[in-house]
């Protein structure tokens, strides 16, 4: 009798290993997700919200973002006319590289974006006061093995691609430009429909290539001299890695040259790839974005992506917490079911459940924090924002919840199991 009771009460016999493993997994996930959420919030607040990101709207030229037509000069004028819009900055992507045979510069190739079309990157050296001058450039502090801080304040020569004009395009009929005011107004009203039709006509029906079309026009390189006004932290790459920023006018010139156009033709034709809209402080960003979407312009608050990601991570955090509570309660109840009647009347039932839950909570929480720290680099690559390691360690309240939740739930499960266990021998 006595030996049987002792065997039933041994720690190994009182623990359901399968349920304990589930508790450990859910607690580990709770701790990891909590750290990830903490790091995302800190990075968003530092690199997006504090850099006037809360007052910015991003307009995409992609039809999938509900934008009708091109983001050309006419469309930009419509955006500027919307109440609450303070500034409109078109983005014209292109690239710059080190000139061939130039021994003064190491080899590099940088993507180019318009300064002001997105939140400004965190600068490490130098300053940018107001709009970026047309002869200035902002580059990452280090990129492709090149230390650009050496060139801060200096003017360097960079190379860009110039495509020859497309010979397939017919010559411009100057007489066709002489339209009456009524004709011009009608043309503006039909602009979006014409732009969409032109995009469809560019591809042959059925996707078959045009065998009679000549090859693409040849291209060559030109150089431009730009002054390095500032450098930014290369870990910030919301616009992609190895990205440099120039004034919108300079970006338009580079993009037009790359496609064999003049800047004027680019403004009036395909236009910008993206437009950054700065909303004045007295206006609501969501309201302005909604008005733009009603006009057929795919506009969304800049921080919406980060907020949606944080909300998704928080949802999974609550799922993990729910899993911890349920599995730990089952762990405590299963331990009670293995006790004899004499052991059930003892005072150590709840204490034993609390001890098991607390050990599981401490162990799994610690492992979860280490896992969150290990995810720092992948998170920076995915978000394009800087993640400081200490922001991945949850705050005191959330860490306490992760540690104590298994113990409290196990005690509750043991208490309920004690009341429901049959009092028969």
C-alpha positions as CSV (number, residue, x, y, z in Angstrom):
1,X,0.0,0.0,0.0
2,X,2.6,2.5,1.1
3,X,4.9,1.6,-1.8
4,X,2.1,2.0,-4.3
5,X,1.3,5.5,-3.0
6,X,4.9,6.5,-3.2
7,X,5.2,5.4,-6.7
8,X,2.1,7.2,-7.7
9,X,3.4,10.4,-6.2
10,X,6.9,10.5,-7.7
11,X,7.6,13.6,-9.9
12,X,8.1,11.5,-13.1
13,X,4.7,9.8,-12.6
14,X,2.9,13.1,-11.9
15,X,4.0,14.8,-15.1
16,X,2.3,14.1,-18.4
17,X,5.3,14.5,-20.7
18,X,3.2,15.1,-23.9
19,X,1.2,17.9,-22.2
20,X,4.4,19.4,-20.7
21,X,6.0,19.5,-24.2
22,X,3.0,21.3,-25.5
23,X,3.3,23.9,-22.7
24,X,7.0,24.4,-23.5
25,X,6.3,24.9,-27.2
26,X,3.5,27.4,-26.7
27,X,5.5,29.3,-24.0
28,X,8.5,29.4,-26.3
29,X,6.3,30.8,-29.2
30,X,4.8,33.3,-26.8
31,X,8.1,34.6,-25.7
32,X,9.6,34.7,-29.3
33,X,6.5,36.5,-30.8
34,X,6.5,39.0,-28.0
35,X,10.1,39.9,-28.7
36,X,9.5,40.2,-32.4
37,X,6.5,42.4,-31.8
38,X,8.5,44.6,-29.4
39,X,11.3,45.0,-32.0
40,X,8.9,45.8,-34.8
41,X,7.1,48.5,-32.7
42,X,10.4,50.1,-31.7
43,X,11.8,50.2,-35.2
44,X,8.5,51.6,-36.7
45,X,8.3,54.3,-34.1
46,X,12.0,55.3,-34.5
47,X,12.5,55.1,-38.3
48,X,9.0,55.7,-39.6
49,X,6.8,57.6,-37.2
50,X,9.4,60.0,-35.9
51,X,10.5,60.7,-39.5
52,X,7.1,62.3,-40.4
53,X,5.9,58.9,-41.7
54,X,2.6,59.3,-39.9
55,X,1.9,62.3,-42.2
56,X,2.8,60.5,-45.4
57,X,0.9,58.8,-48.1
58,X,2.3,56.5,-50.8
59,X,0.8,56.4,-54.3
60,X,1.7,53.4,-56.4
61,X,1.5,53.3,-60.2
62,X,0.5,49.6,-60.2
63,X,-3.0,48.8,-61.4
64,X,-3.2,46.3,-58.6
65,X,-3.1,49.2,-56.2
66,X,-6.3,50.6,-57.9
67,X,-4.4,53.3,-59.7
68,X,-6.0,54.1,-63.1
69,X,-3.6,55.4,-65.8
70,X,-0.1,56.7,-65.3
71,X,1.3,59.0,-62.6
72,X,2.2,61.7,-65.1
73,X,2.2,65.5,-64.8
74,X,-1.6,65.7,-65.2
75,X,-2.2,63.2,-62.5
76,X,0.3,64.9,-60.1
77,X,-1.6,68.2,-60.6
78,X,-4.8,66.4,-59.6
79,X,-3.1,65.1,-56.4
80,X,-1.7,68.5,-55.5
81,X,-5.2,70.0,-55.8
82,X,-6.7,67.7,-53.1
83,X,-7.4,69.5,-49.8
84,X,-4.9,68.6,-47.2
85,X,-2.0,67.8,-49.5
86,X,1.1,69.8,-48.6
87,X,3.8,68.3,-50.9
88,X,3.9,65.9,-53.8
89,X,7.2,64.2,-54.6
90,X,7.4,61.9,-57.7
91,X,9.8,59.0,-57.7
92,X,11.7,58.1,-60.8
93,X,14.0,55.0,-60.3
94,X,17.2,54.6,-62.1
95,X,20.8,53.7,-61.3
96,X,24.3,55.1,-60.9
97,X,27.7,53.4,-61.0
98,X,31.3,54.0,-60.9
99,X,32.7,55.2,-64.2
100,X,34.7,52.5,-66.1
101,X,38.5,53.0,-65.8
102,X,38.2,55.6,-63.0
103,X,40.9,54.7,-60.5
104,X,39.7,57.3,-58.1
105,X,36.5,55.3,-57.2
106,X,36.1,51.6,-56.3
107,X,33.5,49.7,-58.3
108,X,29.9,50.1,-57.2
109,X,26.4,50.2,-58.5
110,X,23.6,52.0,-56.7
111,X,19.9,52.1,-57.3
112,X,18.6,55.7,-57.4
113,X,15.4,57.1,-55.9
114,X,13.9,60.6,-55.4
115,X,14.6,62.2,-52.1
116,X,11.4,62.9,-50.3
117,X,9.3,60.3,-52.0
118,X,9.5,58.1,-48.8
119,X,10.5,58.8,-45.2
120,X,14.1,60.1,-45.0
121,X,16.6,57.4,-44.0
122,X,18.5,57.8,-40.7
123,X,21.6,59.9,-41.5
124,X,24.9,58.9,-39.9
125,X,26.9,61.9,-41.2
126,X,26.1,65.1,-43.0
127,X,22.7,66.9,-43.0
128,X,20.0,67.7,-45.5
129,X,18.1,70.9,-44.8
130,X,14.9,71.2,-46.8
131,X,14.8,69.9,-50.4
132,X,17.9,68.1,-51.6
133,X,19.8,70.3,-54.2
134,X,19.9,69.0,-57.8
135,X,23.7,68.5,-57.6
136,X,23.6,66.6,-54.3
137,X,23.3,62.9,-53.4
138,X,22.7,60.9,-50.2
139,X,24.3,57.5,-50.2
140,X,24.6,54.6,-47.7
141,X,27.6,54.8,-45.4
142,X,28.9,51.5,-46.7
143,X,27.8,49.7,-49.8
144,X,29.4,46.8,-51.8
145,X,32.7,47.3,-49.9
146,X,32.9,51.0,-50.5
147,X,33.1,53.4,-47.5
148,X,31.2,56.5,-48.8
149,X,31.9,58.4,-45.6
150,X,35.3,59.2,-47.2
151,X,33.6,61.2,-49.9
152,X,31.3,63.2,-47.6
153,X,31.2,66.8,-48.8
154,X,33.2,66.0,-51.9
155,X,31.9,66.0,-55.5
156,X,32.3,62.6,-57.3
157,X,31.7,61.6,-60.8
158,X,29.2,58.8,-61.5
159,X,28.1,57.1,-64.7
160,X,24.6,56.5,-65.9
161,X,23.0,54.9,-68.9
162,X,21.7,56.9,-71.9
163,X,19.5,55.0,-74.3
164,X,19.1,56.2,-77.9
165,X,15.7,57.4,-78.9
166,X,13.4,54.6,-80.1
167,X,13.4,54.6,-84.0
168,X,10.1,52.8,-84.0
169,X,8.2,55.8,-82.6
170,X,6.7,58.0,-85.4
171,X,7.8,61.6,-85.7
172,X,5.8,64.1,-83.7
173,X,3.2,66.0,-85.8
174,X,3.5,69.6,-84.6
175,X,0.3,70.5,-86.3
176,X,-1.6,68.1,-84.2
177,X,-0.7,70.2,-81.1
178,X,-2.8,73.1,-82.2
179,X,-6.1,72.2,-80.5
180,X,-8.9,74.3,-79.3
181,X,-9.6,74.7,-75.6
182,X,-12.6,72.4,-75.9
183,X,-10.5,69.7,-77.5
184,X,-7.8,69.9,-74.7
185,X,-10.5,69.6,-72.0
186,X,-11.9,66.6,-73.7
187,X,-8.5,65.0,-74.0
188,X,-7.8,65.5,-70.3
189,X,-11.1,63.8,-69.4
190,X,-10.2,60.8,-71.6
191,X,-6.5,60.7,-70.4
192,X,-6.9,57.8,-68.1
193,X,-8.7,55.7,-70.7
194,X,-6.1,56.5,-73.3
195,X,-3.2,55.6,-71.0
196,X,-4.8,52.3,-70.1
197,X,-5.4,51.5,-73.8
198,X,-1.8,52.3,-74.7
199,X,-0.6,49.9,-72.0
200,X,-2.7,47.1,-73.5
201,X,-1.6,47.8,-77.1
202,X,2.1,47.5,-76.2
203,X,1.8,43.7,-75.8
204,X,0.6,41.7,-78.9
205,X,-2.5,39.7,-78.5
206,X,-2.0,36.3,-76.9
207,X,1.4,37.4,-75.6
208,X,3.1,36.4,-78.9
209,X,6.3,38.4,-79.6
210,X,6.4,40.6,-82.7
211,X,9.0,38.9,-84.9
212,X,9.2,41.9,-87.3
213,X,10.0,44.5,-84.6
214,X,13.6,45.7,-84.6
215,X,15.9,45.2,-81.7
216,X,16.0,47.7,-78.8
217,X,17.9,50.9,-79.5
218,X,21.6,51.0,-78.4
219,X,22.7,52.6,-75.2
220,X,25.9,54.3,-74.0
221,X,27.1,55.9,-70.8
222,X,27.4,59.5,-69.7
223,X,28.7,60.9,-66.4
224,X,27.3,63.3,-63.8
225,X,29.0,65.0,-61.0
226,X,27.2,65.0,-57.6
227,X,28.2,66.2,-54.2
228,X,27.8,63.7,-51.3
229,X,25.6,65.7,-49.0
230,X,25.1,62.9,-46.4
231,X,25.4,59.2,-45.6
232,X,22.8,57.0,-43.9
233,X,22.8,53.8,-41.9
234,X,22.9,50.9,-44.5
235,X,20.9,48.7,-42.3
236,X,17.9,50.9,-43.2
237,X,16.8,49.7,-46.7
238,X,13.1,50.3,-46.9
239,X,13.7,51.2,-50.6
240,X,15.9,48.3,-51.1
241,X,19.6,47.8,-50.4
242,X,22.3,49.9,-52.0
243,X,20.0,52.8,-52.7
244,X,21.1,56.4,-53.3
245,X,18.8,59.4,-53.2
246,X,18.9,62.5,-55.4
247,X,16.6,65.5,-56.0
248,X,13.4,64.6,-58.0
249,X,14.5,66.7,-60.9
250,X,17.8,64.8,-61.1
251,X,16.1,61.5,-60.7
252,X,13.7,62.4,-63.6
253,X,16.7,63.3,-65.8
254,X,18.5,60.0,-65.0
255,X,15.3,57.9,-65.6
256,X,14.5,59.7,-68.8
257,X,18.0,59.1,-70.1
258,X,17.7,55.4,-69.2
259,X,14.6,55.1,-71.4
260,X,15.7,57.2,-74.3
261,X,13.4,60.1,-73.5
262,X,13.5,63.7,-72.5
263,X,12.4,64.6,-68.9
264,X,9.4,66.4,-70.4
265,X,8.3,63.3,-72.3
266,X,8.7,61.2,-69.2
267,X,6.6,63.7,-67.2
268,X,3.9,63.7,-69.7
269,X,4.0,60.0,-70.6
270,X,4.7,57.0,-68.3
271,X,5.3,59.3,-65.4
272,X,6.5,58.3,-62.0
273,X,6.7,54.8,-60.5
274,X,5.7,56.1,-57.1
275,X,4.6,59.3,-55.6
276,X,5.1,60.4,-52.0
277,X,2.5,62.7,-50.6
278,X,3.0,64.7,-47.4
279,X,-0.2,65.8,-45.7
280,X,-0.4,68.9,-43.6
281,X,-0.7,68.6,-39.8
282,X,-4.3,69.9,-39.8
283,X,-5.5,67.1,-42.1
284,X,-6.2,63.4,-41.4
285,X,-4.0,61.1,-43.5
286,X,-6.7,58.4,-43.8
287,X,-9.2,60.9,-45.1
288,X,-6.9,62.4,-47.7
289,X,-5.9,58.9,-48.9
290,X,-9.6,57.9,-49.1
291,X,-10.3,61.0,-51.3
292,X,-7.4,60.1,-53.6
293,X,-8.7,56.5,-53.9
294,X,-12.1,57.9,-54.9
295,X,-10.3,59.7,-57.8
296,X,-8.9,56.4,-59.0
297,X,-5.5,56.9,-57.4
298,X,-4.0,54.0,-55.4
299,X,-3.1,55.9,-52.2
300,X,-2.4,54.4,-48.8
301,X,-0.9,55.7,-45.6
302,X,2.8,55.0,-45.5
303,X,2.6,53.3,-42.1
304,X,-0.3,51.0,-43.0
305,X,2.1,48.1,-44.0
306,X,3.9,48.3,-40.7
307,X,0.7,48.6,-38.7
308,X,-0.8,45.6,-40.4
309,X,2.3,43.5,-39.8
310,X,2.3,44.5,-36.1
311,X,-1.4,43.7,-35.8
312,X,-0.8,40.3,-37.4
313,X,2.1,39.5,-35.0
314,X,0.0,40.6,-32.0
315,X,-2.8,38.3,-33.1
316,X,-0.4,35.3,-33.2
317,X,0.8,36.4,-29.7
318,X,-2.7,36.0,-28.3
319,X,-3.1,32.7,-30.0
320,X,0.2,31.5,-28.3
321,X,-1.0,32.9,-25.0
322,X,-4.3,31.0,-25.3
323,X,-2.3,27.8,-26.1
324,X,-0.2,28.3,-23.0
325,X,-3.2,28.8,-20.7
326,X,-5.1,25.8,-22.0
327,X,-2.1,23.4,-22.2
328,X,-0.8,24.4,-18.7
329,X,-4.3,24.0,-17.2
330,X,-4.5,20.5,-18.7
331,X,-1.0,19.8,-17.3
332,X,-2.1,20.7,-13.8
333,X,-5.3,18.7,-14.1
334,X,-3.6,15.6,-15.4
335,X,-1.2,15.6,-12.5
336,X,-4.1,15.6,-10.1
337,X,-5.7,12.6,-11.8
338,X,-2.6,10.6,-11.1
339,X,-2.7,11.2,-7.3
340,X,-4.2,8.8,-4.8
341,X,-6.9,9.9,-2.4
342,X,-4.4,10.4,0.4
343,X,-2.1,12.6,-1.7
344,X,-5.0,14.6,-2.9
345,X,-5.8,15.7,0.6
346,X,-2.3,17.0,1.1
347,X,-1.3,20.7,0.8
348,X,1.4,20.1,-1.8
349,X,-0.9,19.6,-4.8
350,X,-1.1,23.3,-5.9
351,X,2.5,23.9,-5.0
352,X,3.7,21.0,-7.1
353,X,1.6,22.3,-10.1
354,X,3.0,25.8,-9.6
355,X,6.6,24.6,-9.5
356,X,6.3,22.6,-12.7
357,X,4.6,25.5,-14.5
358,X,7.1,28.0,-13.2
359,X,10.1,25.9,-14.4
360,X,8.5,25.5,-17.8
361,X,7.8,29.2,-18.0
362,X,11.3,30.3,-17.1
363,X,13.0,27.8,-19.4
364,X,10.8,28.4,-22.5
365,X,10.8,32.2,-22.0
366,X,14.5,32.3,-22.0
367,X,14.8,30.2,-25.1
368,X,12.2,32.4,-26.8
369,X,14.2,35.6,-26.1
370,X,17.3,33.9,-27.6
371,X,15.2,33.0,-30.7
372,X,13.9,36.5,-31.1
373,X,17.5,37.8,-31.0
374,X,18.5,35.3,-33.6
375,X,15.7,36.6,-35.9
376,X,17.1,40.2,-35.8
377,X,18.9,40.0,-39.2
378,X,16.0,38.3,-41.1
379,X,13.6,41.0,-39.6
380,X,15.9,43.8,-40.8
381,X,16.0,42.3,-44.2
382,X,12.2,41.8,-44.4
383,X,11.2,45.2,-42.9
384,X,14.0,47.3,-44.3
385,X,14.2,49.0,-40.8
386,X,16.9,48.9,-38.2
387,X,16.3,46.5,-35.3
388,X,18.2,47.2,-32.1
389,X,19.0,44.0,-30.2
390,X,17.7,45.3,-26.9
391,X,14.3,46.1,-28.4
392,X,13.8,42.3,-29.0
393,X,13.9,41.7,-25.2
394,X,10.3,42.2,-24.1
395,X,9.4,44.6,-21.3
396,X,8.9,43.6,-17.7
397,X,5.2,43.2,-17.9
398,X,5.2,41.0,-21.0
399,X,8.1,38.9,-19.7
400,X,6.3,38.4,-16.4
401,X,3.2,37.2,-18.3
402,X,5.3,34.7,-20.3
403,X,7.0,33.4,-17.2
404,X,4.0,33.2,-14.9
405,X,1.2,32.2,-17.3
406,X,2.1,28.5,-17.3
407,X,2.4,28.4,-13.5
408,X,-0.9,30.2,-12.9
409,X,-2.8,28.1,-15.4
410,X,-1.3,24.9,-14.0
411,X,-2.4,25.9,-10.5
412,X,-5.9,26.7,-11.8
413,X,-6.1,23.3,-13.6
414,X,-4.9,21.5,-10.5
415,X,-7.5,23.3,-8.3
416,X,-10.3,22.4,-10.7
417,X,-9.1,18.8,-11.0
418,X,-8.9,18.5,-7.2
419,X,-12.6,19.5,-6.9
420,X,-13.8,17.2,-9.6
421,X,-11.7,14.1,-8.6
422,X,-14.0,11.4,-7.1
423,X,-13.7,11.1,-3.4
424,X,-14.0,7.3,-3.4
425,X,-11.3,4.9,-2.5
